[in-house]
């Protein structure tokens, strides 16, 4: 079964186009605090959606009873939030000390093994066939194991998003993950990605200066932007360029000469294992001229000079605004936001407190006008439906990846695009299918952490070896004959002469990885919509539709749509008396929920 109720692209675009045409209340661009008399349930729900991943009905009611200042402080400063230690990530134990440092490629690894007799903590065999094969196996093992363990980190993080009593901590970590984007495909060490994520959790609501210095000295960022080749006499400009273009000031506020001078200041910044390391002999300690100032600057000096610029405060404040409030941001408001952020000495929590209390945050132009990102869509749906754990079916990483936002795998150093980039026709179809897979799990599901879906050749090698083929025959590419006498003779020669077999190493590395990486739990979503509806004492199809719409939507549905949904639900029930259908209510409820959550309005929050 696949999606039969797909959200309409034109429907979403129409909603976006008309969202700001609703009656204004004069709050647009007004940064003064909302009054207690204006506070209501709808605003509490909006706050919980933007500063977290949405609220349950009980959570929204509790926040609506608070005054706005206390509601915001509860989210931003965790005031009144019970102390709750979330479980740390449970490592599988896949890392061996010999793997560090992990060489950049298989050729570099085998060259090291040939030259020294050892690589990745593995000795070269002294005799026999393929003497370097164990080294090659270990190389591919770590590539597979680190990727699989990274998927487990993403699951662990998703469960934090779902259950944390401090949702803004997770929402900010998600923001910084897209802002300071590093990708496992290049870093190739789940430990570094996890360490960076822990940094975002720890400092994401603190001071931006503290955060950016920590990120600049973070092993994941240093690995991702090639710190190892940024040395005195041969500076690499990758990090210097990105820290100005993407992480702080934005394009147009620096020169190419500034980039070159900053690169010199960051020379010698590297890492050893999981720790920052400064190599004085590789650092250029001579004078540099940067942003009009001259001195023997190092990396921290460069960051301090960047933070003195008005452009930095404007850029970061504007990006936070677009993430939490709305994409539409005029120049004058951005200047005001930047001035406010700088006057707060880059205090992130204080700036967000100001945003979440502002009338602008609750203006009609801000409510229900933001397209939910894939991770936010998935986690908030699970949260609002009442789940306590992220299901293993459908697979969270595959789902969010198909929607365009796989955690720990940003597409570029610029992170993910937002807004309308999330709603191409194919992505909208996938959003509907996510809901379908939640309410009616895929019976053909294959766990991607147990099956090498990204390497069909691995399956071919596996099958051939099980048929009794030798390694050379089993690893021949598809379409190459493995049965002729001439081929058999050449295979025997290869068995005797080749130093290693890369295809076999890839296959064996996968075997070794799945042996050690802990499997992801593959439970489905434990839904009980029947109990929820009966406990709410809902009597008619219209009451059930209204209940789900209030629970899940930030945008009102028109009367015609509500009537169509109620008619659809009644036809599935075969009656307009909900209680009389209690014995078979669950499936019609799931079909209704799929239809409702596939609406274009559900994509907005």
N, C-alpha and C positions, 0 to 999 in steps of 0.2 A: 504494500500500500504506500503510495506517495501522496504528496500534497494535492488536495482537491480544492482548497480555498486559499489562493495565493493573494497576498496584499498587492494592490495595484500601484505601479510606479506613478502613474498620473494622479492617483488618489493622494499619495504622499506629497507630491509636488504641489498639488492644489491646496492641501492643508497648510503647507509651508507658506505658500503665496498669500493665503487669506488669514493666516494666524494673526498678523499684526494689524489687520483691518478691523478686528474686534474693538468694541468701544474702549477707548483709553480712559484711565482714571487719573491722568496727570502725573503718574509715578515714573514714567520712562525717563531714564538718565538722572533720576533723583536719588542721591546717595545718602540722604538723611534717613534715620531709623524709622521703621514701621511702628505705628502706634499700637498699644495694647487693644484698643477698641476695634482695630481692623483685623486682628489676628483671628483665624478660624481654622476649621479642619482642612480645608482645601490648601491653605498655605502651609500647614504642618506637613501634609502629604508631599507637597512640592519640595519643601526643605529636605525631607528624608530621602526623596528620590535624587536630588541633585548632590547632596552632601553625603550620600551613601548609595545603597542599592535598593531603595524603596522600603516602605514599612508595611507590616501586617496591619490589619484593621485595629488590633489592640494597640500596636505601637503608634499608629497615627492618632488614635483617641488620646493616648497618654501625652503625646507632644502637644496636641491641641489644648489640653488643660493647663499647660505651662504658659507663662508669658513669653513673648518672642525672645527677650534677652536670655532667659534661662534655657529656652529650647536650643538656641544657637550655642550657648556656652557648654551645654551638655554634649553637643556634637564636636565642637572645636577643641575644648579643653578637658572633655570627659568628666565634667563636674557632675557628681551624683551617679556616675556610672560605677557599678560594683566592680571591684578588682577581680579580674578573671584572666588567668594565665592560659593563653592559647597554646596548644601542643606544639613543640618545635618540630622541624622537619626530621623525619626518621630516615637516616641514610641507609642505603643498601649495603654499604661497605665495598663499593666497586673500585675505589682508588687505591693504588699501590704506590709507595714512595718512589719506585723506579720510574714511574711515568712522568715525573717532574724533573726537568722541563720537557714538555711534550713537543717534539719537533714539528715544524710546519707542514711537512708532507711525507708521504711514503718514500719517495726517492731520497729525501734528506735523512730519513730514518735508516734506510738500508745502506746508504753511503756511510753513515756513522758506524753501523754494525761492521761493514767491511773494513773500515779504517782502524777501528779500536777493538773489534771482537765482542762488542756489547752495545746494546741500545735498549732504552726503556726498561732497564733492569733485567734484561734477558741476555744470556750468553749465546754466542754463535756456536752451533754444533761443530765439534772437531772433525767429525767424519760422517759419512752417510749422505743420503739424498737431501737436497734442499737445506743446506746448513743454516740459512738465514730465515727459514720458514717460521720458527717460533717468534722471532722478532716481528715479522710481518703480521702474524696472527695477533700479537699483542697491540700493534698499532691499530688495527681495525677493531679489536675488542674495545679499546678506549673510545674510539669514535662512536661506536654503537652504544656502549654503556653510558657515556656522558649524555648522549641524546635522550636515551630512555630515562635516565635519572632526572634530566631536565623536565621531561613530561610529568614526572612524579612531583617535582617542585611546583609546576603549574597547577596540578591538582591540589596540592597542599595549600597553595595560595588561594585558589578558588574557594576552598572550604573556609578559609579565613574570611574572605569576602562575604560568604553566605552567613556565617555564624558570629562574627566578631561583634561584641557590644560597642566597639569603636569603629563604626563603618567608615568615617572620614579618613582614618588612618590608612585604610585599604584603598579608598578612592584616590587619595593623594599619592600613594605608592604606584597606583595604576597611571596616574598623570605623569609622574616622574619617569616611569618605565618607558613611556612614549616620548618624553622630552629628552632624557639622557639615554637614547636608544642604543643598546648593545645586543648582539645576536649570537646565540649559541653556535650557529653554523660557522662563525669565525672564531669566537672565543674558545670553543671546544673544551669547556671545563665547567660542568654544572656547579661546581663549588664556587667559582667566581660569580656566576649568575646569582646564586643563592646569597652570597655575601653582599652583592650590590642590592638585592631586594631587601635584605635585612637593614641595610643603610637607609633605604627609602622609608622603611617602617620606623626607624629610629629618629631620623632627622627630617622627614618629609613635611612636618608641621612646625619645624623650628625656625632657625635663621637661614636665609638663602645663602649668605656668605659661608657659613659653616658647611652647608650642604654641598655647595659647588666645589669648595676646596677638597672635601672628602671624596667627591666624585672624580675630581681631577687626579687624585692619588689612589683611586680604586683599581685593583688588578683587572677587573672586567673591562673598564674603559681604557686602561693602558694597553691591554692586549688588543682590544677592538680597533683602536686608532694608532697602532704600530709604534708604541713608545720605545720598543726595543731597538728601533733603527733611528731614533731621534737622539743623535750624539753630537758632541762638540766637533765642529769642522764639517759636519754633514747633517744639518738639521732637517727633520721631516716635518712638514707643515700641516699634517692631517689634524692633529688635536688643536693647534693654534687657530686654524681656520674655523673648525666647528665650534669651538668655545665662543667665538665672537658671532659667527653667522647664525648658529642654531640655539646655543645655550644661554646667551646673554643679550647682546646689543641688537642683533638682527642686521640684515643686509643694508649697506649704505652708510654705516656709521664708523667705518674703519677703512684703512687703505691696504693694498697689497704689501706695502712696506711694513705696516703694523703687524701683518701676519708673519712676515719673515723675522722680524725682531722678536715677536712673542715666541716663535718656534725656538729661537736660540735660548730664551729664558727657561723653556721647558726641557732643554736637553739634560740628559742624565736621570730623568724621572723614569723609573722602571719598577718592576716587581720581582719578588722571589717567592715562589709558591703563592700564598694568599696574602702576602704583606707588601706594602709599598717599600721601595728601596731607592735611595738617592745615591748615584754613583758620582762622587766629586770629580773623578778624573775624566768623566764624560760630560760634565756640565760646563757650559760656557759662562764664566763669571765676569766677562768684560762688560763694558757699558753698552746699553741698548737705548734706542730712541723709540718710545712707544706712546701713542696718543699725545704727542707733543711734549712728553717729559723724557728726561734722560737720566740713566743711572745703571748700576750693575744689577739689574732686576733679575729675580728668579721667578718661578711660576706663581708663587703666592703674591709677590709684588704685582705681577701682571693682573691677577684676579682682582686685587684691591683697586688698581687703576681702572679696571673695567667697571667695577661697582660704583665708582665715583661718577660715572656717566649717566646723565638723565635718560639716555636711550635705553640703558639696561633696565632701569626701573619700569619704563614705559613698556618695553617688550615683554617682560615677565608678567607684569600686572595685566597687560592685554591678553596674554595667552591664558592666564588663570581665569580671566573674565569670560573669554570665549568658551572655556571648558565648563565652567560652572553656571554661567548666566545665559548668554546667548551669543551666537556668531556675529550678529549685527552690532558693530562697535564703531562709533564715529570718532574722528580724530580728537575733538575737544574732550570727550569723555575719557579717552585713553590717556591724554595728557594729565587730566585730573587724577586718574587712577595711579599713574606713575608717580606723581608728586606725593600722593598719599602713601604709597608703598615705600618710597624713599624716606619720607618723614617718619615712618615706623621703623626705620633702620633695617628694612628687609625682613621684618618679623612676619612670617607666613601666617601663623595662626591669627595674629591681630588683623592682618589684611583680610583674611577670609571671614573673620567675625564681622568686619565692617560690610563686606559684600553681602553676607547672608542676612544681615539686619536691614539692609537698604531697601527702600521702597522700590527701587529699580529691579531688584531681584524678584519682587512679587508683582511687577507690572504685567498686564496682559501680554505684552510683547515678549515676555520672558517665560511664561508658563505654557507648557505643551508645544514649544517651538524648537526643541532640540532633538535631533535624531539620536536615538540610543546607539552607542557603540556596541559591537557584538558581545564583548565580555559583560558589559553592563546589562544588555538585553537578556543574556542567558542566566546570569546570577540573579538578577532582579526577578525574573520569572520563577525560578526555583524558590526564591525567598517568599514571594507573594503566594505561591501555591502551597507553602507550608513545609517544604522539605528541610531536613536538618543536616543532610549530607549531599554533596554533589554526586549524582548518579554516575556509574561507570558505563551505563548504556542509556543514551548514546555517549560516545566518548567525548569528554569535554574539549580536549585539544583538537580533535578532528572537527567537532562542531564549530568552535570559534574560528578555527583555521579556514573552514569552508565559508564562513561569514566574513572573513577578511582580517581577523585580529587574533593570531595565535600567540599566546603569552610566551615570552622569552625568545620570540622570533620576529622582532620588528623588521619590516621589509628593507629599510635603509637607516642610515644614521639620523635622518630627519624624523624617524618614527612613523606613525600612521597618520594618514589624512583623516579628517573628520567631516561631519556634516553630510552633504549630499553624496560624498564618495561612498557612503555605506549603503546606498539604495539603488544600485543598478538593478535591472529586471532579474538577472540571475541571482543576485544576492537577496532580493526580496523573496524569491521563490525558496531559497535555502532557509530564510527566516521562518517561513511557514512550515517547512519540513522539520525544522528543529522542534517546533511545538508538536507536530505529529509524532515524531520519534519519542517525545516525552510521554504523551498520553497513550500511544500504541507502539511499544518498543519493537525495534526491528528484529525479527526472529532469525535473520541471516547474519546477524552481527558477528564480526570476527575481531577479537582484541588486537589492536595494532601494536601493542607492546609485546605480544607473543608471536606475531606473524610478520615477517619482513615485507610489508606491503610496498616499500619503496625500492625493492630489489628483486625483480622477477628472476634474475639470473641466479640468485641465491637458492631459490626453490628448485630451479633446474639442476643445479649442482647437487643439492640434497637428494633429489630423486635418482639421479644418475649414480651417485655413490651407493645408494641403497640397492641399486640394481647390480652392484658388483664391479662397476667400472673403476679403473685406476684414476688417480687424481688428474693426470693430464687429459685423459679422455673426458672425464666428468666436467672439466672446466673449459672445454672448447666452446666458443660462441655458438649460439643457435644457428642452424643451417650448415654447419661444418660437419662433414662426415666423420664418424668415429669408428667405422667398422672395417675399412679396407685394410689389407695387409700392409700397404705402404704407410698408412696412417698409424697403424699399430706399432710398426717398427720405429717411426719417428717419435711416438709417445714414449717408448721404452728409452730412447736416447735422451729425451727431455727429462724423464724421471731420473736419469743418471747424472745429467749435466747441469740442469738449471739450479740457480741458487735459492730461488723461492718461486712460488706461484701466487700471484696477486689475487686471482679469483678465488682460490681456495682460502687465502688469508681472509678475504671479505666474508666468506661463508663461515669459516671457523670463528672469526671474531664475533659474528652474530650469535653463534651457539654459546660461546663463552659469556657473552653479555646477558642473554636471557637466563642463563644458569644462575647469575649473581644478582641481577636487578630484581627487586621485589615486585611482584605483579600488582597492578592497580585493581582494586576491588571492582567487580563487574556487576553490581546490583543495579536494578532498574529503579525508576522513580516510584516510591511507595505512595501512590495517590489513593485517597479515600474521599472523593468529592461527595459521595452519597451522604456520609456522616456529616460533613460540613453543611450541606444544604438542609438536611433534616434537623440538625441542631439549631440552625438559624430560623427554623419554623417557616420555611418558604412554601407557599401553597400553590402558586401558579407559575407557568412558564415566564410570564413577564417579570415576576418577582425574582426568579432565578437569574434572568438576564441582567436585571438591574443590580443584583448582588455582585455578579462577576464584573460588570462594568465599573462599579464603584471601587471594587477591590484592585483592579488592574490598570485602569486608564487614568491618564492625566488630561485627556481631551474628551470633551463631551461627544456622545454619539447622537445623531439627529433622530427624531421620532420615527422616521420611515425605516432606518436601519435597525432600531430597537424592535420595531414590529416584525421585520423580516426574520430577525434572530429568534424572537419568541415563537413565531409561526414554524420555523425550522425545528426548534426544540420540541414543540408540541407534536409535530408530525412524527418525530423519532420516538416520542413517548407513547403516542397513540391515545393520548388523553390530555385534558387540561388540568387534571388533578395530580399534582406532583407526588403527594404522599401515597396515593393508590398505586403508583408505579415503583415503590421503594425497592421491591425485590429485584428489579432489573434496571434501576436508575443509573448505575455507574457508567455504562457504555454511552447512553445518550448524553450524559453530562460531559463526558470526555469529548464526544463529537462536537458538542456546543462550545466547549472551551477552545478546541482547535479552531473552530470557525471564528470565535471572538478574537482570539489572540493572533489570528492571521489578518485581521483588519489593518488597513493602512494607518488608522489612528493609533494603534498600539506601538507603532515604531517611534512615536513621539513621546517625549517626557519633559 
